[in-house]
């Protein structure tokens, strides 16, 4: 999508808050306190509200917890806080029905609200499948009636990996399965004239989350459904990786015109989520996209939004073709040696050959062509601006980097460009209004003119590191998620090693280049059975060298094998002080004392991977 159009939706009332249609995007988070601790939960709701959230979710894992919501709400009103609350429900329709008479919104997961999730591989006939769908109606319609009575909203929140056995039997653990499961509930809502509904399609893998949301929109449009969407990458983790994954997933959909409320799910204090969410909205909001004016009209973006497919390019040296995307780091203004650790860039931009800091031997140099003749520089490749490239005597027979700025597209002689050799395009897409849409247009123009050279996505984020993280993760992340890019080149005011590491993080988040261990860890909530941040830190410290693995760290069974569907190994809270270990979604050891569980996880990895920890 190049021309921005925000998707029109129903308006959903959540207390005094309105979600969807032309209303502002709503920021929300979730408490991580024990719901039975009324004072602590109310206190944290207030803290999250002060941080800037407009909606707060509280777990109601059973009937007793649901009954506590009225006391929490009463405590908030005593303190003059009117923020609407959402009850988070898994497995218990009765808890949902009680909550619907108390709070302003109830979240249900279609994967475990009525259907079974036992991983027992049942084969469903058409008749038995239909009978299970009928059971959904029997359990879900009473909730709808209560919500209509009290004016309560519902979020139907499908999660990748927590799909029911019935859905898995037909569609597998896929975006289509998430969509099918959600549509069953939405049709019941429509049949009962209930439209006060928000939907979410969440996954720890941003690609799955994006594909599921896009596919749902396509299916809903065919049935004339206009429900608003809540966006988030679930189990994103913590720190920089968690932020990068969240921004890449959310910004991509906002650029599609999809998204009415967001949450950044970090394994940190919920208050830490709010500033990130607000910066996402500041950088990727409707005003920004609406101000984008394509400099070339009538260009179609031909990528498939429902299935990842990398743009087909020729290979030039180690760039393009089927090679992993490369990383270019700018050291042209650096005079001190940089410790890149294991994250060594493929290319380093030097500007000229007189760079004073040490360059890793694994990295190749890129230099301007305005100093000496290229043959004098062994192991270096030239960098040109577009209009100085043609007929330049310093053109390399091996590799040339040619920068084309977004505004240059109007003046490019594509016939002349097409016949060049050994060329890599550096796409400088720093359009001031919407670089995501500018990047999509840039790549679409190249495709329309049959230009198959590899493309480096170059972003000049002249800002502090935190803002650079948001901008670069959203812009570059969006393009790589849609298969548009053979390399990344970031510049900013910060330290080169920070920018270099961020480049690696973006490619890892988009699943196009794995450079370190991937962690899938849930944000703590009232169900969490151990100190997530402490345990996550310990597991990271002892497994960070296992770069080919994905490890899930889940606070409870609700966020267990389902939510870590993408993980190779899982560490899941079973009960207080007890942990269950998984390989993929298979239980390997149950009810291990927590004090031994990290070591048992290391032993498990060593056994199956045949590598020492």
N, C-alpha and C positions, 0 to 999 in steps of 0.2 A: 504494500500500500504506500503510495507516494502522496496523493492528495488527502489531507487529513479530514476526517469526519468523525466527530464523537458519536458513538452509538446512542441512539435514542432508546430510553427505557421507561418502564413504569416508575413512578415515584413511590418509594417505600418509606413508611413512617415508622420510626423507632423512637418512641416517646415524642419529644419535640423536634427530633432530628429527622431530616429528610435525606434519603439516599437515592441517587440516580437522577435521570433526566439531565437538566442543565445545572443541577446543584454542584457545589464544590465537592471535590474528592475528600472523603472522610478518613481520618487517621484513627486507628484503633490499636489496642494491645490487650494483654491478658495477665491476670494476677498469677503469681506463683506461690501464694500462701495456701495454707490448709483452710478450706472453706468452713470447717467447723470452728476455726479461730475467728470469731466475728470481728473483733477489734483489729486484728492484724490485717484481715482482708479489706475492711473498710478503710483502714489507714493507707494501704497500698493503692486502692482505687483512687483515693484523694491524691496521692503522690503521682500516679500516672496521669491523672487529670491535670495537675499543675504542670506536668512536663509537656502538655499540649494535646493529649488524646481527647477525642470526642466521643468515644465508645469504648467500654471495657468489658472483657469477657471473664467470667468466673466459672470454674469447673463445678458441675453438679453430678458427681459420679454415681449417686444413688438417691433414693427417696429422702433419706435423712439429710443429705447434703442439700437437696433441693429445698427442703423446708427451712434451712438456715438462710436462704437468700432474702427472705422477708426481713430478717433481723439485720442483715448487712445493709439492705436498702434503707431501713429505718435509721440505722446509724449514720448513713450518708446524709439523709434528710435533716437529721439533728444538727449536722455540721454545715447545712445550707448547700449541699452538693446535689444537683439534679441530673448528673450525667447518666444516660441510659446504660443499663446492664444487659449483658448477654449470658444466658446459661449455656454452658458447654455440655452436651449430652452424648454419651456413647452407651449403647446396649440397653438403656432403660426407658422405654416409652412412658412409664408411669412417672419417672423423674421429670421428663419433658412436660408432661401434662400439668404437674404441680408447678413447675417453673413458669409455665405460660401464664398462670394467674398472678404471678408476682413481678417478674422482670419484663423489660420492654422487647426482648428478642430471645429466641431459643435457637440454638444451633444443633442440628442433628446430622449424623453421618449416615448416608444411605447404605454404606457397606456393612454397618453393624446395628442399625436401628431395629430391623426385623429379621433379616436373613442371617444364616449361620456363616461363621468364618472359622472353620476348623481345619482347613487344608487337608480334607479327606478325599478329595478327587471324585466327588459324586458326579455321575453322568445324568443329566436331566433330559427327560423326554419333553416334547412340546406340552403335553398335558401337565406333567409335574412342574414344569417351568411356569406355566400359566397359573397353577395353584399357588405357587410361591408369590407371584405378583399380586394375586388376590389377597394374600396374607398382609402384604404391605398396606393395602387399602384399609383392611380391618384395624390395623394398629395406628396408621397415620391419620386417617380421617378424624378420629376423636381429638387429636392434637389440633387439627385445623379448626374444628368447631370451637375449641376453647380459645384459640388465638383470635378468631373472629369475634368472639364475645368480649374479650378484653382489649382488642386492638393491638395484639402482640404480633410482632414480625417473626419470621422464620428465616434462618440461614440453612440452606441445604448444602452441606460441605463435603464433597467427595474428595477422598485422599488416595493418591496412587499407592497401591500396596495394601490398602484396607478394604478392598473390594470383596464382596461376598463370594462364597464358593459357587453360587449359581451364576453370577456374572462371569467369574473366572472360567467356568466350564465352557462358556460360549465365546468369550472375547479376550480371555487372558488378562494379564496385568498390564493393560494398555490404556492410552488416552481414550480410545473408543469405548473400552469397558467403563471408564469413569463417566463418560458422556451417557452411555446407555443407562447406567444405574441412576444418574441424576434425572434423566428425562422421565423415568418411571414415576418419580416423586412429583415432578413438575406437572405431568398430565393429571395426576390426582388433584393437585392444587387448582388447575384450570377447570376440571370437572366440578369442583366444589366452589367455583367463583371466588377463589382466594388468590390474590396477586401481591400480597404484602410479603414478598419473598426476595431474598438475596441469595446468590449462588457463589460458591467457591470451588475451584478445581486446583488442588494443591499437590505438589510433589517436591521432593528434595532436589530433583534434577530439573533445572530451569527449562530445558528443552521439552520435557514431558509436560510440565505445567503449562507452558505456552501453547503447545500443540493441543492439549486438552481444552483450554479456554477457546482457542480459535475454532476447534471442531464443534464445541458446544454452541457457539454463536451461529455457525453455519446450520446446525440442526434446528436450533430454536427459530431461526429466521424462516425455515421451511414450514414450521408449525405456528407462525405468527406469535411467538412468545417474545416478550420484551423485558425479561427480568434483568436487573442490574447485577454486576459482578463484583465480588470482593477478591482482591489479588494478593498473593503472597507465595514465596518459596518456603515451604515448610521444612523444618529441621535444617535450616541454612547453616547453623553452627555459630561460631563466635568470631570476634575480631574482624580483621580485614577479609578473610575468605567468606564469612557469613554476610558481610555487607556487599561484597562484589556479586555474589550469587543472587542476593535479593534484588539489587539494583538492576542487574542484567535482565532478570525475569520480568520485573514489574515495568521497567521503562519500555521494553519491547512492546508490551501490550498497550501501554498508554499511547505509544506512537500509532498503534492500530485504531485508536479511538475506543479502546476497551478498558473498563475499570472505573468503579465508582467509589470504592473504599479500599484501603490497603493496610496491611500489617507487615512489618519487617520482623521475622521470627528469629531472634538471636538467643544463643545460650548465654545470656547475660541478664542483668536486671531489666525488667520490662520498661523501666523509664529510659534505658539506653536506646530502646528501639525508636522512640518518638523523634528525636532530632534527625535520624537517618530518613525516616519516612517523610518528614517535612522537607528535607533537602531534595528528595526524589521529586516531590510535587512541585517544588520551586523550579527545578530544572526541566521537568518534563510534563508541564501542564498544558491545558487546552489553549491558553493564550499563546504560548510559545509555538505550538504546532500550527495554530491558525494564522500566525504571522509569516509562515513559510510560503514563499512564492517560487514555484519551480521556474528556473531560468530557461528550461526547454519543455515545451508542452507536448502532450500526446505521446508520452513514454509509458510503456507498461512494465511493471515489475513482474517477471515471469517465474519467480521462485515459488515453490510449493510450500504454503504456510503450514501444512499439516504433516509433512514429513521432511526431516532434515536431508538436504542434498547439497553438497559443496559445489560452488560454481566451478565449472570445468575450465581448466586453464592448461596451457602448455607449461612444461617444466623448464626453468632457466636456472642453471646451476643447481642449488639445493632449495629453490623456491618454486612453489606452484606444483601442478600435477597432483600426485598423491603424497607429496611431502607434507609433514606437519608444518603449521604456520610458524614463521620465524619471528624473532624478536630483535628489534633494533633499539639500541640505547644511545643516547646523545651524551658524549663526554667532551664536546667541543668547548665548553666553558669551565671545565674542571681541571684543576692543577694538582690535585691530591690523588693518591692511589685509592682505588675502590675495592672493597672486599665483597665480591659477588657471592661468595660461598658456592653452593651447588647450582645456583641459578645464573649461569653464565649466558649472556646474550649471544646470539648467532652473529650479529653485526654491531659494530660500534661506529657511530658517526663522529668523525674527528674534525670536520670542517677543512683542515689542512693537515699536512704530515708532521707538523711541529708540536703535536700534543705532548704535554709534559708528564702526564700520569701513565702508569703502567697498564698495558692492555693484555687481557688474558690470551694465551696462545691459541685457545680454541675459537676465539672470535676473529672474524675478518673485519677489515677497516673499510669505511666509506668516506670518501673525501670529495671536497669541491674540486672543480676542474679549473679554478682560476689561479692556481699557484704554479706548479711545475707540470711537465709532461707526465702523462700517466705511467709510461713505461719505467719511470724512475722509482715508482712506489711498488715494491714487491708485496703481494698479498693485499692490495688495496683496490677498491673498485670505485668508479667515478659516480658523482651525483650531479645531475643536470636539472635546471628548470626547463620546462617544456620547449620553449622557443629558442633556447641555446643548444638544444640537443642535435637537431638535424644538421648534418654536414659538419659536425664538430670533429676536429682532428684528434681529440682525446677520447673518442668513443672506444670502449673496450670490446675485444672479440669474445669475451666471456660473459660479462655481466655489467649492465648499466642501470642505475636507478634514476628514473625520470619523474620529477614531481609535476603533477597536474593539479592545479587548484580548481576548486568548484567553479569559480567564475570563468576559468579558462575553457570550460566545456563548449562555450559558444563559438570559440575561435579555433578549435582543434581541427586540423585537416586529417580526418580519420583515414582517408585513402593513403595518405603519406605515412601515417602512424602504423597502419596495419602491416606494411611490408618490412618494417624494421625487424631486427633480430637481437636476441640476447638482452631484452629490455624487460625491466620490472617497473610497473607504474606505482608511484607513490601518490596515493589519493589524499590530498589535503582538503578535508571536508569541513573546515572551520567556518561554516555558515553561521552567522550570529543568531539566527532564529531557531532553526531546528536541524542540527547536524545529523540526527538519525534519518530524517526524511531526505536531507541532502545526500547522505551516503547511499541510500536506496536508489535515488535518482542517478547518482554518479555511476553505480554499477549497472543499472538498467540501460543507461546510454551506451556504455561500453558493449553490453550484450547486443543491443539493437544495431550497433555498427560492426558486429562480428570481431571485436577486439578480445582476444583470448590470452593476453599477457597476464601474468600474476599481478595481484594488487596488494600493496601494503596500505593499511589504514593508518594515516598519520593524523594525530590530534595534538594541537598546541594548546595545552591547558595552563595558561599563565596565571596560576592561582595557588593557594595553599594546598597541602596534600589531601586534606579531608574533602575539599571541594573537587579536586582533581579525581579522587577515587569515585565520587558520585558521577561526575560528567563522563569520565572515560569508561567506567563500567556500563553505564547506560548506553552510550553512543557506540563504542566499539563492541561491547557485549551484544547489543541488538544485531549488529551486522554479522558477527561471527555465528550467532545462533541461527541466522538464516542462511548460512553457508557462503557469506560474502566476505572473503578475505583470505590472503595467503601469508599475512604477517602484520605485525603491529609496531607502531613507532609513536611513543608518547614523549612529550616534553612538558616540563613545568618548572616552577621556581624552586622546588624542593631538591632534596638530595637525589643524585642519579640512581643510587641503589634502591631508594624507595620507588622511584618510577619504574625501574627494571623489574623489581619484585611484583609491582602491580600489574605489569604486562603479563607476567607468568600467571598471576592469579586470575586475570580475565580469561585467558585461554583455557585454564583449567575449569573455571566455572562454566564455560561454554562447551566443555567436553571435547575440545579439539586438540588439546595438547596436555598430557598428564606429566607433571614435573615433580609431584610430591604426593604423599599419602592424602587421600580424600576422607574427610570426617563428616558424618551425617549425625548431628546431635540436635535433639529437640530443645525448644525453649522450655524452661522449667515451668510447671504449673502445680495446682493443688494435688494432682495425682502422683507427683514425682516422689520416688521412694528412696532417693539418695541425693547427695550434694552434687548436682550435675556439673557445675563449674570446676569443682575440685577434682572429681573423677575424670572429667574430660582432659584436664591439664595433665594428670598423671598418665593417662593412656597416650596422649599426644607425645609426651616426653619419651615414652618407651617404644613408640611405633613409628615415629616420624621418618625413619630411614626406609620404611617399607613402601616405596613410592608407587608401586603398582597396585596397592590395595585400597579398598574403600571400607571404612570401619564405622558401624553405627553405634551410637551411645544413646540409649533411650531410657527415660525415667520410669516408664511403666509399660504394661502390656498393650495399652491403647496405642501408645506411640512406639510399639515394639516391632515385630516382624513385618507388619504391614507398612509402616511409615519408613522403615529402612529397607524397602524392597530393592533398592539399588546397591545395597552394601554386600561386601564379601563376607564380613564377620560382624556379629552383633553382640552387644553387652546391654542386657535389658533387666530393669528392675522387676522382680516377681512379687515380692512382699517386703516388708520392712527388714532390712539386713540380708536379703536374699537376692541372688542374681542368676539369670538364665543366659547361657551362651548359645549363639546361633552360628551356623555356617550357611550362608545365603538365608533361606527361610526355614531351614531345618534345625530343630533343637538338638544340640549336642550334649549339653550338661544343664541340669536343672537345679534350682535351689542351692546354689553355691553360697557359702557365707561371704559376705561382701569383702571382708578383710583378705580373702584369698582370691577374689574374683579376677583382679587385673592380672595376677600371675597365671591364673588358669587360662585367661584369654591369650596371653603370650605363648603358653604351652600349646594351645590349640592351633594358633597360627604357625608355630614352628613345625608341628606335626604334619599339617596339610600342605604347607608351602615348602616344606623341606629346606627351610633356611633358619639359621640361628637368629634369636632375637637379641 
